């Protein structure tokens, strides 16, 4: 199936969860991540069960400290 990640199309398997997607992107274990699917923020405690669907739009953001 096709999804968009930060506005770039990607083919993923039908059983892809947010955790699996983040693992493929080498982003697991990173603190300060925020993920939204179709403009809805998904809490990190739901990433393992959250099943992606065809044509979902995923936005992954990294928090940056500054001052």
N, C-alpha and C positions, 0 to 999 in steps of 0.2 A: 504494500500500500504506500501511498505517497503522503508525506506531511511536509510542512514548512517549519524550519528551525531558524529563527532570526532572519526570516524572509528568504531563506535558501531552501529549495526543494531537496528532499531526501527520500529515498526508498528505504522502508523498514519492514520487518516481518509483522504479520498480523497479530502476534502475541506481545508486541512491544509495550512495556510499561515505562513510566517516566524514569524509574531507577535504571532500567535496562538501557534506555536512551542516554542517560547521563554517564553510565559506565562506558558505553561506546564512544562517548565524547571525552573520556578521561576526566570527568568532572566530579566523580564520587569522592567524598571525604573533604571536599572544598567547603569551607565555611563561607557564609555570606552570599549564598546562592539564592536567587528567587526565580521561580518558574511560574509562568502563566500559560494556560491553554485556552485559545479562543478568547483572549482578553480577560480571563478569570484566573486570579492567583490561586495556585494549588498549594496547600500547606505541606511542608516537608514530611510530616507523618503520614501523608496520603500517597506519596510518590511511589511506594512499592506496589500498591494495589491499583493505581490509576492507569487504566488501559487506554492507550491512544487509539484513535479512530482515523479512518481515511479522510484526508483533507484537513486534519487538525492543524492549527497554527500555534506553534510553540515558541515562546519567548523566554530565553534564559539570560538572566542578568547577574552580574557580579557586583557586590557592594565594594565600594572603594572608599577608604578612609582619607580624610582630608581635613583641612582646617583653614 
